[in-house]
Structure formats: C-alpha cells, structure tokens
Amino acid sequence: MIDLLAHAKAIETLYDATATVYGIKNGGAFEGASPNLNAKYPDMVTPVYVDIPCYFETESAGAVGGDLPQVAMKYTLICPDTYDIPEGATIKLSKYGHESGTYKAGVSDHRGSHQEINLQEDRLVVVG
C-alpha cells in the first residue's frame, strides 16, 4: 500500500511554479470560467485560488498530419490534492516570477497525494 503522505512530500519536491485559478462566482459557489464570459464580463471572473504550488508538465502528443505537420502538445498541471479546481476554470501559470501562459482546466484526477489536471491552452482569455 502506498504511503500517501510520503508520496505527497515526494511530489512537492517537483513544484517549481505557481498557479492562479479563476472562476465565475455564482452565488456562493465557484464554477468554471468560459473564455466568452471572461472577455464580455471580466468583473464576474474571480480568483478562486492564488499562488498554488504546482508542477506544469508538457509533452509531445505526436505529430498531426496534413500538408504542414504540427506537433500536438499535452499539458498537465500537478498540484496538491487539497484544492477544488472546477472543470473549465481559467488557470494562469507563473514560473520563476514570469507568467507562463493561460489555460483551461479539464476534469481533475485526484490521486490522494496530489491531483493531475489536463489543461488546454487558452489564447482567448482575458483575466487579471
């Protein structure tokens, strides 16, 4: 059986970035933020979490065919399991004090010691 606390501490050594998570506040609950809402109603977009320690993983998902083959990228956010990051939330990543990009959160996969969230690059979002 895996010692989740020891595993979480080992994962924490990878964290070299921070994430700020934005969502749409609907009553008392936070929901995912769509790029259209972000652009049209930026005052509705609220930081849910600020400076979450994380690791941002990128990997090539292979070449996509066509006249000019393009390499598809897979983005994964790895962070502590204690945060409830809604699907569709807007995530701004920072590494070494510099913004590293804006992404949309997929479904969070809670692993007990950490969580992994597939991200989609989001060039339409305007937040903060």
N, C-alpha and C positions, 0 to 999 in steps of 0.2 A: 504494500500500500504506500502511496506517495505521501510524504510529509508536506502538506500544502503550505505551511508557514515557512519551512526551509526552502521550498520551491519558489515561493513569492519573494523571499530575500535574494535568491539567486537571480531571478528575473529583474529585480530592482537594479542590479548592477549594470544592466543594459541601458537603463533610462538615460538618455543624453539630450532629450528635447522636452518641450512643454507644449501642451495643447490648451486652447481656449475653446469651449464648446458653447455655441449659440443656439437658442431655440425660440420658438414662438410661445409666449405665455398666454395660456387660455384658462382664465380663472386662476386657480391655484396650481395647475399642473403645467409642465413644460411639454411641448410637442416638437417634432422635427420642424425644421425651417426650410421652406422651399425657396429656390432662387427667385421665383417671381414675387413672393411676399417680401423677401429681403430687398429687392430693388424698388418695389412700389411702396412698401410700408416699413422703412428702416427703423422707425420708432417702436415697432412691435417686436423687433428682434432683441432679445435679452441674453446676456451672458448667463449660462447655466452653471458652468464651472470655469475657473480661471487658473491658468498655470498648472494643469495636471501633469505630473511627471510621466513621461512616456518614451517609447521607442518607436520610430517610424521606419517600417521595413518596406523596401521596394524590391521588386524582382521582375524580370522579363517574363511575360506570359507567352512568348513566342512571336514569330512574325505573322502578320496578317497579309494575305496575298493581294494581288492586284497589279496594276502597271507599276506603281511605286510601292513596294512592300513597306509596311510600317510595323514597328515593334510595339506590341501592346504591353502596357505595364500593369502590374498588380501592386496595389498599395494596401498596407495593413498597419493599423495603429495598435500597439500593445501597451496597456496601461493597467493600473491597479483595478482589482475586481470591485472595489467599493463605490465606484461611480455608476450612476444610471444614465447612460448616454442614449437618448432616443434615436431610433432609426430616422434618417433624414435630417438629423441635426447638422448644422454647419460647424466645421472644425477648422480653426486656424492654427497651424503649427509654427513653432519657433524653435530654432536650433542655434546655440551659441549667440543668443540675443538678436538674431535676424529672422524675419518671417520666412518660412519655408514653403508656404502655399496654403490654399484654401480647399477644403474637401467636403464631401457629403458622406455622412455615416451610413453604413449598411446595418444589418442586424448584428448586435453584439453577441459574441460567443463567450459566455462566462465559463472559465475553466477552474474556478475555485481559488487558484493562486493569482490569477490575472485574467484579463479579458482581451480578446482579439476582435477587432472591428475592421471589416473590409471597407476601404474608402474609395470614393470616386472623385477624381479631380474635378473641381468646380470653378470654372472661369467666369461664371455669370454672377456670382455672389458679391454683394457689396455690403460689408458689415464693418462696424467699428471705425 
